[in-house]
Amino acid sequence: MNTRTSLPQDITDDFRSGRALAGDNLSGEALALWYAQKKEAYFEEGADSGATDPWYAYMRYVNGRLVFHHVAQRRPGTILFLGAADGIEAADFHRRHPEWRLAFIESSDSFRTALSKRFPGAEVREPGLDGRMPFADGSVDVVCAFSVLHHIANVTDVLRETARILTPGGAVFVREPCSSMGDWRRVRSATPNERGISRHWMLTSAAAVGLRSAGRPVPVVFEPINKMLVRTIGFRPIPMPLLYVVDRLISRVLSVNDHYWRDTPLKKLGPSSYLFTFQK
C-alpha cells in the first residue's frame, strides 16, 4: 500500500470511470497535507530533466503547434502559466513575443526563485491553499496549464478561479494525462498525488464554471512512443514534425478506447493525454 498519498484507498465506480476526480473536495488538514506532500516533490526529483529529456522537448513542440501559434495571433496582453516549474515552457514564447506580459503561479519556493531570476519583471505568485489566484477579475488574457492540474487538489476551484481572472473572450489551454496513471494505492513511478483527469470530467467541470470548449479536445503525447524510442533508436533520427504526425495519428485512433482506470491490457491501449482549448 502507498501510504505517502492523499488519494483515496476506496476506489468507487465514479473514480474508476473518471466521472469523479479524486482529491477534488479537500479542506482543512487534508488539503494542507496534500500540498505538504507535493510542494517540493517535482523540484527534488530532478526537474532539470525538463531541459534535457527529448520527450519534454517534444511536448514543448506540441505546445508550439497547438497553443502558442494561436496565442501569437491574439492581441498582446497578459499570459499566465500555472505550475510553470522553472519556466522552460514559457521561454521560447517569451523570446519570440516579448510584447506579451508574463505571469506565473508556482507553489514551489525553489521554482519561484528560479522564475524571478529567469524572467525579470514577470509577476511570480504563490497560489493559496484554497485555490485562490492573486489576480484581479478579468485581468488575464491567456492561461496555460501544461501537465500541472493532475498534480493539484480541488481542480474545480482552480478552474473557477481561472474563469474569474480571464478577460471576456480570454483563452485557456490545458494539456493533461487522461488516465488514473496506475493504481495509486500502490507505489508508482510518480509523485505522491498524481492522477490524470478524464476527458469527460474536464469538459463538464470547465463548462460548469463558464469555460466553453473551443473545438474538440486533441489526443496527443502518446507516452509509449517515448518508451519505445528510448529503448530502441532514440529521438535523434526522428524529426519533430514526423514524430508529431505519428503521435497525432496513433492518439486519435486510440481515443476510441479511452478508459480512465486501466486495469487490463486492452484498456491500457488508450490515449495518454488531451489538449483542451477553452474560452470565456
C-alpha positions as CSV (number, residue, x, y, z in Angstrom):
1,M,0.0,0.0,0.0
2,N,1.2,3.5,-0.8
3,T,0.9,5.4,2.4
4,R,2.5,8.6,1.0
5,T,-0.5,9.6,-1.0
6,S,-3.6,11.6,-0.1
7,L,-5.6,9.9,-2.8
8,P,-8.4,7.6,-1.6
9,Q,-7.9,3.9,-0.9
10,D,-11.5,3.2,-1.7
11,I,-11.8,3.2,-5.5
12,T,-15.5,3.9,-6.2
13,D,-17.2,3.3,-9.6
14,D,-17.2,7.1,-10.2
15,F,-13.4,7.2,-9.7
16,R,-12.9,4.2,-12.0
17,S,-15.0,5.7,-14.8
18,G,-13.5,9.2,-14.5
19,R,-16.8,10.7,-13.7
20,A,-15.4,11.9,-10.4
21,L,-11.9,13.3,-9.7
22,A,-10.1,12.1,-6.6
23,G,-8.8,14.9,-4.4
24,D,-11.3,17.5,-5.7
25,N,-13.1,18.2,-2.4
26,L,-10.4,18.5,0.2
27,S,-10.3,21.0,3.0
28,G,-8.6,21.8,6.3
29,E,-5.8,19.4,7.4
30,A,-6.4,17.0,4.4
31,L,-5.8,19.9,2.0
32,A,-2.7,21.1,3.9
33,L,-1.3,17.5,3.9
34,W,-1.8,17.2,0.1
35,Y,0.3,20.2,-0.5
36,A,2.9,19.3,2.1
37,Q,3.4,16.1,0.2
38,K,3.5,17.8,-3.2
39,K,5.2,21.2,-2.6
40,E,8.8,20.4,-3.5
41,A,8.3,16.9,-4.9
42,Y,9.0,17.8,-8.5
43,F,11.9,20.0,-7.8
44,E,13.5,17.4,-5.5
45,E,13.0,14.6,-8.1
46,G,15.1,16.2,-10.8
47,A,13.3,19.0,-12.6
48,D,16.4,19.7,-14.6
49,S,15.4,16.7,-16.8
50,G,12.8,19.0,-18.4
51,A,15.7,20.9,-20.2
52,T,17.4,17.7,-21.4
53,D,14.8,15.0,-21.9
54,P,13.8,14.7,-25.6
55,W,10.2,13.8,-24.7
56,Y,9.8,17.1,-22.8
57,A,11.3,18.8,-25.8
58,Y,8.6,17.1,-27.9
59,M,5.9,18.3,-25.6
60,R,7.2,21.8,-26.0
61,Y,7.0,21.3,-29.7
62,V,3.3,20.3,-29.3
63,N,2.7,23.4,-27.3
64,G,4.1,25.5,-30.1
65,R,1.9,23.8,-32.7
66,L,-1.3,23.6,-30.8
67,V,-1.1,26.6,-28.4
68,F,1.4,29.3,-29.0
69,H,0.8,29.5,-32.7
70,H,-2.7,30.6,-31.8
71,V,-1.8,32.8,-28.9
72,A,0.6,34.8,-31.1
73,Q,-2.4,35.7,-33.3
74,R,-4.2,37.4,-30.4
75,R,-3.8,41.0,-29.3
76,P,-0.9,41.0,-26.9
77,G,-1.8,41.1,-23.2
78,T,-1.0,39.0,-20.1
79,I,-0.3,35.3,-20.3
80,L,-0.3,33.3,-17.1
81,F,1.4,29.9,-16.7
82,L,0.1,27.7,-13.9
83,G,2.6,25.4,-12.2
84,A,5.4,26.6,-14.5
85,A,8.3,25.0,-12.7
86,D,11.5,26.7,-14.0
87,G,9.6,28.4,-16.9
88,I,11.1,26.3,-19.7
89,E,7.6,26.0,-21.3
90,A,7.3,29.8,-21.5
91,A,10.9,30.7,-22.5
92,D,10.6,30.2,-26.3
93,F,7.3,32.0,-26.5
94,H,8.7,34.9,-24.5
95,R,11.7,35.2,-26.7
96,R,9.6,35.3,-29.8
97,H,6.9,37.5,-28.4
98,P,8.3,39.9,-25.8
99,E,5.3,42.1,-26.2
100,W,3.3,39.7,-24.0
101,R,3.4,40.3,-20.2
102,L,4.4,37.1,-18.4
103,A,2.8,35.9,-15.1
104,F,3.4,32.7,-13.2
105,I,1.7,30.9,-10.3
106,E,4.0,28.3,-8.8
107,S,3.8,26.6,-5.4
108,S,7.5,25.6,-5.1
109,D,9.7,28.2,-3.3
110,S,12.7,26.9,-5.3
111,F,10.9,27.4,-8.6
112,R,9.6,30.8,-7.8
113,T,13.1,31.9,-7.1
114,A,14.3,30.4,-10.4
115,L,11.4,32.1,-12.3
116,S,12.1,35.5,-10.9
117,K,15.8,35.2,-12.0
118,R,14.9,33.8,-15.4
119,F,12.2,36.4,-16.3
120,P,12.9,39.7,-14.6
121,G,9.8,41.9,-14.5
122,A,7.4,38.9,-14.7
123,E,4.8,38.5,-12.0
124,V,5.6,35.4,-9.9
125,R,3.0,34.5,-7.3
126,E,2.3,31.7,-4.9
127,P,-1.1,30.1,-5.0
128,G,-3.3,29.9,-1.9
129,L,-4.2,26.5,-0.5
130,D,-7.8,27.3,-1.3
131,G,-7.0,27.7,-5.0
132,R,-7.3,31.5,-5.0
133,M,-5.2,33.2,-7.6
134,P,-3.8,36.6,-6.6
135,F,-5.0,38.4,-9.7
136,A,-7.9,40.8,-10.3
137,D,-11.1,39.8,-12.0
138,G,-10.8,39.9,-15.8
139,S,-7.1,40.8,-15.7
140,V,-5.5,37.9,-17.7
141,D,-5.9,37.2,-21.4
142,V,-4.5,33.7,-21.7
143,V,-3.9,30.9,-19.1
144,C,-1.7,27.9,-19.8
145,A,-1.7,24.7,-17.7
146,F,0.6,22.1,-19.2
147,S,0.6,18.8,-17.2
148,V,0.0,20.6,-13.9
149,L,-3.6,20.2,-12.9
150,H,-3.2,16.5,-12.3
151,H,-0.8,17.3,-9.5
152,I,-3.1,19.6,-7.5
153,A,-6.1,19.2,-5.3
154,N,-9.5,20.8,-5.8
155,V,-9.1,21.3,-9.6
156,T,-12.7,22.6,-9.8
157,D,-11.7,25.6,-7.6
158,V,-8.8,26.3,-9.9
159,L,-11.0,26.2,-13.0
160,R,-13.4,28.5,-11.3
161,E,-10.6,30.9,-10.4
162,T,-9.3,30.7,-14.0
163,A,-12.7,31.8,-15.3
164,R,-12.8,34.7,-12.8
165,I,-9.4,36.2,-13.7
166,L,-9.9,35.8,-17.5
167,T,-10.9,38.7,-19.7
168,P,-14.1,38.3,-21.7
169,G,-13.0,36.2,-24.7
170,G,-9.9,35.1,-22.9
171,A,-8.5,31.6,-23.7
172,V,-7.3,28.7,-21.5
173,F,-5.1,25.9,-22.8
174,V,-4.9,22.7,-20.8
175,R,-2.8,19.6,-21.5
176,E,-3.3,16.8,-19.0
177,P,-2.9,13.0,-18.8
178,C,-6.3,11.4,-19.1
179,S,-6.0,8.1,-17.1
180,S,-5.5,7.4,-13.4
181,M,-1.8,6.9,-14.1
182,G,-1.9,3.5,-12.5
183,D,-3.3,2.3,-9.2
184,W,-2.3,5.0,-6.7
185,R,-2.9,2.6,-3.8
186,R,0.4,1.1,-4.8
187,V,3.9,2.6,-5.1
188,R,4.2,4.2,-8.6
189,S,6.8,6.0,-10.6
190,A,5.1,9.3,-9.9
191,T,5.0,12.0,-7.3
192,P,2.6,11.1,-4.4
193,N,-0.7,12.6,-5.5
194,E,-0.6,12.5,-9.3
195,R,-3.8,11.2,-11.1
196,G,-4.9,12.1,-14.5
197,I,-8.1,13.9,-15.4
198,S,-10.6,12.2,-17.7
199,R,-11.8,14.0,-20.8
200,H,-15.4,13.8,-19.6
201,W,-14.6,15.3,-16.2
202,M,-12.6,18.2,-17.7
203,L,-15.2,19.2,-20.2
204,T,-18.1,19.1,-17.8
205,S,-16.3,20.8,-15.0
206,A,-15.0,23.6,-17.2
207,A,-18.5,24.2,-18.6
208,A,-19.9,24.3,-15.1
209,V,-17.7,27.3,-14.3
210,G,-18.3,29.2,-17.5
211,L,-15.5,28.0,-19.7
212,R,-16.8,26.7,-23.1
213,S,-14.8,24.3,-25.2
214,A,-13.4,25.8,-28.4
215,G,-13.2,22.7,-30.5
216,R,-12.7,19.1,-29.8
217,P,-10.0,18.1,-27.3
218,V,-6.9,16.9,-29.1
219,P,-5.5,13.5,-28.1
220,V,-1.7,13.9,-28.2
221,V,1.6,13.0,-26.5
222,F,1.2,9.2,-26.5
223,E,3.6,8.1,-23.8
224,P,4.5,4.6,-25.2
225,I,6.2,6.3,-28.2
226,N,8.7,7.8,-25.7
227,K,9.4,4.4,-24.1
228,M,9.8,2.7,-27.4
229,L,12.3,5.3,-28.8
230,V,14.3,5.4,-25.6
231,R,14.7,1.6,-25.8
232,T,15.5,1.5,-29.5
233,I,16.8,4.1,-31.9
234,G,16.4,7.2,-29.7
235,F,14.9,10.5,-30.7
236,R,17.7,11.9,-32.9
237,P,16.8,10.2,-36.1
238,I,13.2,11.3,-35.9
239,P,12.4,14.9,-37.0
240,M,9.9,16.6,-34.6
241,P,7.3,17.2,-37.4
242,L,7.3,13.5,-38.3
243,L,7.0,12.5,-34.6
244,Y,4.1,14.9,-34.3
245,V,2.2,13.4,-37.2
246,V,2.8,9.8,-36.0
247,D,1.8,10.8,-32.4
248,R,-1.4,12.6,-33.6
249,L,-2.4,9.6,-35.7
250,I,-1.9,7.0,-33.0
251,S,-3.5,9.1,-30.3
252,R,-6.6,9.8,-32.5
253,V,-7.0,6.1,-33.4
254,L,-6.7,5.0,-29.7
255,S,-9.0,7.7,-28.4
256,V,-12.0,5.4,-29.2
257,N,-10.7,3.2,-26.4
258,D,-10.4,5.8,-23.7
259,H,-10.7,4.4,-20.2
260,Y,-9.8,6.2,-17.0
261,W,-8.9,3.2,-14.8
262,R,-6.8,1.0,-17.0
263,D,-6.6,-2.3,-15.2
264,T,-6.5,-4.7,-18.2
265,P,-4.1,-4.9,-21.1
266,L,-6.8,-3.8,-23.6
267,K,-7.8,-0.8,-21.5
268,K,-4.2,0.3,-21.5
269,L,-4.3,0.8,-25.3
270,G,-5.8,4.2,-25.0
271,P,-4.7,7.8,-25.4
272,S,-2.2,9.3,-22.9
273,S,-3.3,13.0,-22.8
274,Y,-5.6,15.5,-24.3
275,L,-5.0,19.2,-25.1
276,F,-8.1,21.3,-24.4
277,T,-8.9,24.8,-25.5
278,F,-11.5,26.8,-23.6
279,Q,-12.8,30.3,-23.9
280,K,-14.7,32.6,-21.5
